[in-house]
């Protein structure tokens, strides 16, 4: 097979260049989206932690317990 025939069988270098440029742009966009998602997750975790800490009772349970005696009835 002649070199010209082989060249006709394979895509040109420009095809690969365009393809890899597209992949590079797509990967860059995905990295940016992952970074934003990670930031949102971190913010939500902080909000959740602050919310759960804010709702925790600050009562001293040991001081509030009253002796109820023996609850078992014979």
C-alpha positions in Angstrom: 0.0 0.0 0.0 1.4 3.4 -0.9 2.0 6.1 1.7 -0.7 8.2 0.2 -3.2 5.4 0.6 -2.2 4.9 4.2 -2.6 8.6 4.9 -6.1 8.4 3.4 -7.0 5.6 5.8 -6.1 7.5 9.0 -7.4 10.8 10.3 -5.3 13.8 9.9 -3.1 15.4 12.7 -5.6 18.3 12.8 -8.4 15.8 13.8 -6.3 14.7 16.8 -5.4 18.2 17.7 -9.1 19.3 17.7 -10.1 16.2 19.7 -7.4 16.7 22.4 -8.3 20.4 22.6 -11.9 19.4 23.3 -10.8 16.9 25.9 -8.6 19.4 27.6 -11.4 22.0 27.8 -13.9 19.4 29.0 -11.5 18.1 31.7 -10.8 21.7 32.8 -14.5 22.4 33.1 -15.0 19.2 35.1 -12.2 20.0 37.5 -13.7 23.4 38.1 -17.1 21.9 38.7 -15.6 19.4 41.2 -13.8 22.2 43.0 -17.1 24.1 43.3 -19.0 21.0 44.5 -16.3 20.3 47.1 -16.6 23.9 48.4 -20.4 23.6 48.6 -20.1 20.3 50.4 -17.6 21.9 52.9 -20.0 24.8 53.5 -23.0 22.5 54.0 -21.0 20.3 56.4 -20.2 23.4 58.4 -23.8 24.6 58.4 -25.0 21.1 59.5 -22.4 21.0 62.2 -23.3 24.5 63.5 -27.0 23.6 63.3 -26.7 20.4 65.2 -24.5 22.0 67.8 -27.0 24.8 68.2 -29.8 22.4 68.9 -27.9 20.3 71.4 -29.4 20.9 74.9 -27.1 22.4 77.4 -28.7 20.8 80.4 -26.8 19.0 83.1 -28.7 15.7 83.0 -27.0 14.4 86.2 -28.3 17.3 88.2 -31.8 17.1 86.7 -32.4 13.4 87.3 -34.7 12.7 90.2 -34.7 9.5 92.2 -37.8 7.5 91.1 -37.1 4.6 93.4 -37.5 1.1 92.2 -39.6 1.0 89.0 -40.0 -2.7 89.1 -43.3 -3.8 90.5 -43.5 -7.3 92.1 
